[in-house]
């Protein structure tokens, strides 16, 4: 890094987990035989929201819908770049109705919205890093969606192949720490190398020579499912080595317990959709 980390005010969309439970299994983290505690999930979510507010960020809310327990994972609902919304098109039937709920919220709040033709799961697999878009594939998002997003936003999209089913979305294996519109690299990321194919690891190494490489023990508690404002990094407190690595780079990790929400396969980032305004 050539400059010290610095925070920038963000705008997030979240969904209170009033109907959270695990009633089906669509990722390796879900186990319908394990009891869930909706009240505890709400408590953890409220703590996460309050951290964002305390840091000076804006949090908008989408109304939860009964029968859609995974709506709390707002990041999967869409991707917003330069004020333009690209909707999700979910893989599993259980989650497919969520896409329309999120798209309706954006339309009602004055955003330019585009309904996806290709299969994708929002910011779960589509992450913005300065002028680049990183797009995951292998489990939930098709490469055709990468091309569709590139055409919509007029941005370069870099395809990254995920190969470990525990990391079924890109945001479970990689977190954007800060973006840069200039310089020799597009920004700084942290990622777990073994979640990616050899070709994708090489691409990441070329793009992000200053990246933080997470170890397996931190990755498997979804420590990389984190949210950074450029300085503060909100993440699972169980990712202890990752927190130390971040401190060494000048970041300020903030541990927020999301263990109940982890039962559905998501952490802080899954619960947080960033709204990026035009310009």
C-alpha positions in Angstrom: 0.0 0.0 0.0 1.2 3.4 -0.8 -1.2 5.3 1.5 -2.6 4.6 5.0 -6.1 3.2 5.2 -8.8 5.8 5.5 -12.5 5.4 6.2 -15.2 6.7 3.8 -18.8 7.0 4.6 -20.9 4.2 3.1 -24.6 3.5 2.5 -25.9 0.0 3.2 -29.1 -1.9 2.7 -30.0 -4.5 5.3 -33.0 -6.7 6.2 -33.9 -7.5 9.8 -34.0 -11.3 10.3 -37.5 -11.4 11.8 -38.2 -14.7 9.9 -34.7 -16.2 10.2 -34.5 -20.0 10.5 -32.9 -22.9 8.6 -35.7 -24.8 7.0 -33.8 -26.1 4.0 -30.2 -26.9 3.0 -28.7 -25.2 0.0 -25.1 -24.7 1.2 -22.7 -26.7 3.4 -23.3 -24.5 6.4 -27.0 -25.3 6.7 -28.3 -28.2 8.8 -32.0 -28.4 9.3 -31.5 -30.7 12.3 -29.7 -27.9 14.2 -32.0 -25.6 16.1 -31.9 -21.8 15.4 -32.8 -18.9 17.6 -34.5 -16.1 15.7 -34.3 -13.7 18.7 -30.6 -14.2 18.9 -30.2 -13.7 15.2 -32.1 -10.4 15.5 -29.9 -9.4 18.5 -26.7 -10.1 16.5 -28.0 -8.3 13.5 -28.9 -5.2 15.5 -25.4 -5.1 16.9 -24.0 -5.2 13.3 -26.4 -2.4 12.2 -25.5 -0.3 15.3 -21.8 -0.7 14.5 -22.3 0.8 11.1 -24.4 3.6 12.5 -21.8 4.4 15.1 -19.1 4.5 12.4 -21.2 7.2 10.6 -22.6 5.1 7.8 -26.2 5.2 6.5 -28.3 2.1 6.9 -31.5 1.6 4.8 -33.9 -1.2 5.5 -35.9 -3.5 3.3 -39.0 -5.0 4.9 -38.6 -8.8 5.7 -41.1 -11.1 4.1 -42.5 -14.2 5.9 -41.4 -17.4 4.2 -38.1 -15.9 3.0 -35.8 -16.7 5.9 -32.6 -15.9 3.9 -33.7 -12.3 3.2 -31.3 -11.2 6.0 -28.5 -11.9 3.6 -29.1 -8.7 1.8 -25.9 -8.7 -0.1 -27.3 -11.5 -2.3 -30.3 -9.4 -3.4 -28.6 -7.2 -6.0 -25.4 -5.4 -6.9 -25.3 -1.6 -7.1 -22.5 0.2 -9.1 -22.6 3.9 -10.0 -26.2 4.0 -8.9 -27.2 1.3 -11.3 -28.9 -1.8 -9.9 -28.3 -5.2 -11.4 -30.8 -7.7 -9.9 -30.1 -11.1 -8.5 -31.3 -14.3 -10.3 -31.0 -17.0 -7.7 -30.0 -20.5 -8.3 -32.2 -22.2 -5.7 -36.0 -22.0 -5.9 -36.2 -21.3 -2.2 -34.5 -17.9 -2.6 -35.7 -16.9 -6.1 -38.6 -14.7 -4.8 -36.1 -12.5 -2.9 -34.9 -10.9 -6.1 -38.1 -9.2 -6.9 -38.5 -7.9 -3.3 -35.0 -6.2 -3.5 -35.5 -4.9 -7.0 -38.9 -3.4 -6.0 -37.2 -1.6 -3.1 -34.6 0.0 -5.4 -37.2 1.0 -8.0 -39.4 2.6 -5.3 -36.4 4.5 -4.0 -35.6 6.1 -7.3 -32.8 3.9 -8.6 -32.2 2.8 -12.2 -32.9 -0.9 -12.1 -32.1 -3.8 -14.5 -33.6 -7.3 -14.1 -30.9 -9.9 -14.7 -31.3 -12.4 -17.5 -28.4 -14.5 -16.3 -28.0 -16.5 -13.1 -26.2 -14.5 -10.4 -26.5 -13.9 -6.6 -25.7 -10.2 -6.2 -22.8 -9.0 -4.2 -22.4 -12.6 -3.0 -20.4 -13.1 -6.2 -19.9 -9.6 -7.6 -17.6 -7.3 -5.7 -16.4 -3.8 -6.6 -12.7 -2.9 -6.2 -12.0 0.6 -7.4 -12.5 0.5 -11.2 -12.7 -3.3 -11.3 -15.4 -5.7 -10.7 -14.5 -9.1 -9.4 -17.0 -11.8 -10.2 -17.1 -15.3 -8.8 -18.3 -18.5 -10.6 -18.3 -22.2 -9.9 -21.3 -22.6 -7.7 -24.0 -19.9 -7.8 -23.2 -17.4 -10.6 -22.7 -18.0 -14.3 -20.0 -16.4 -16.4 -22.7 -15.1 -18.7 -23.8 -12.9 -15.8 -20.3 -11.5 -15.7 -20.6 -10.3 -19.3 -24.1 -9.0 -18.7 -22.8 -6.9 -15.7 -19.8 -5.6 -17.7 -22.1 -4.4 -20.4 -24.5 -2.8 -17.9 -21.8 -0.8 -16.0 -19.2 -0.4 -18.7 -16.6 -1.8 -16.3 -13.9 -4.5 -16.6 -15.1 -7.7 -14.9 -12.5 -10.2 -13.8 -13.8 -13.8 -13.5 -12.7 -15.8 -10.5 -13.4 -19.5 -10.2 -14.3 -20.9 -6.8 -13.5 -24.6 -6.3 -14.3 -25.3 -2.6 -18.1 -25.7 -1.9 -17.6 -24.3 1.6 -16.9 -21.0 -0.1 -19.8 -21.0 -2.5 -19.9 -17.2 -2.9 -17.0 -15.0 -3.7 -17.7 -12.9 -0.6 -17.0 -15.9 1.6 -13.5 -16.2 0.3 -12.5 -12.6 -0.5 -13.1 -9.3 1.1 -12.5 -5.8 -0.4 -10.4 -3.8 2.1 -10.2 -0.6 0.0 -10.5 0.4 -3.6 -8.4 2.8 -5.5 -9.2 4.7 -8.7 -5.5 5.2 -9.5 -2.2 3.7 -9.0 -0.7 0.4 -10.2 -3.3 -1.8 -8.5 -7.1 -1.4 -8.2 -7.0 -1.6 -4.4 -6.4 -4.0 -1.6 -8.2 -7.3 -0.8 -7.9 -10.2 1.6 -8.6 -13.7 0.4 -8.2 -17.4 1.0 -6.1 -18.7 -1.9 -7.2 -22.4 -1.7 -10.8 -21.4 -2.4 -9.8 -20.5 -5.9 -8.6 -22.4 -9.0 -4.9 -22.2 -9.9 -5.7 -19.8 -12.7 -7.7 -17.5 -10.5 -5.1 -17.5 -7.8 -2.5 -16.4 -10.4 -4.9 -13.6 -11.6 -5.4 -12.4 -8.0 -1.7 -12.4 -7.4 -1.1 -10.3 -10.5 -3.9 -7.8 -9.6 -3.3 -7.6 -5.9 0.3 -8.2 -5.0 -0.3 -6.5 -1.6 -3.2 -8.7 -0.7 -3.7 -10.2 2.7 -3.7 -14.0 2.5 -6.0 -15.6 5.1 -5.4 -19.0 6.6 -7.9 -21.8 6.5 -8.9 -21.5 10.2 -10.0 -17.9 9.6 -11.7 -18.7 6.3 -13.7 -21.5 7.7 -15.4 -19.3 10.3 -16.3 -17.0 7.4 -13.8 -14.4 8.6 -13.5 -13.1 5.1 -17.2 -12.4 4.9 -16.3 -9.0 6.2 -17.2 -5.3 5.6 -14.6 -2.6 5.2 -15.1 1.1 5.0 -11.5 1.6 4.0 -10.2 1.7 7.6 -12.6 -0.3 9.9 -13.1 -3.9 9.1 -16.2 -5.6 10.6 -15.7 -9.3 10.8 -16.2 -12.5 12.8 -14.1 -12.1 16.1 -13.2 -15.8 15.8 -10.9 -14.9 12.8 -8.1 -14.1 15.2 -5.1 -14.4 12.9 -6.8 -12.3 10.2 -7.5 -9.6 12.7 -3.8 -9.5 13.5 -2.9 -9.3 9.8 -5.3 -6.4 9.4 -3.8 -4.5 12.3 -0.3 -4.9 10.8 -1.6 -3.2 7.7 -3.1 -0.3 9.6 -6.7 -1.4 9.5 -9.0 -1.4 12.6 -10.8 -4.7 12.9 -14.1 -4.7 14.8 -15.4 -8.1 15.9 -19.1 -8.6 15.7 -20.6 -12.0 16.7 -22.8 -13.4 13.9 -22.7 -17.0 14.9 -26.4 -17.5 14.7 -26.5 -16.1 11.2 -23.6 -18.3 10.3 -26.0 -21.3 10.7 -27.5 -20.1 7.4 -24.1 -19.7 5.8 -23.6 -15.9 6.1 -21.7 -13.4 8.2 -21.4 -9.6 8.3 -20.9 -9.1 4.5 -23.8 -11.4 3.6 -26.1 -9.1 5.7 -24.8 -5.9 4.1 -25.5 -4.7 0.6 -23.5 -1.6 -0.3 -25.3 1.1 -2.3 -22.8 2.8 -4.5 -24.0 6.1 -5.8 -23.3 7.5 -9.3 -19.9 9.2 -9.6 
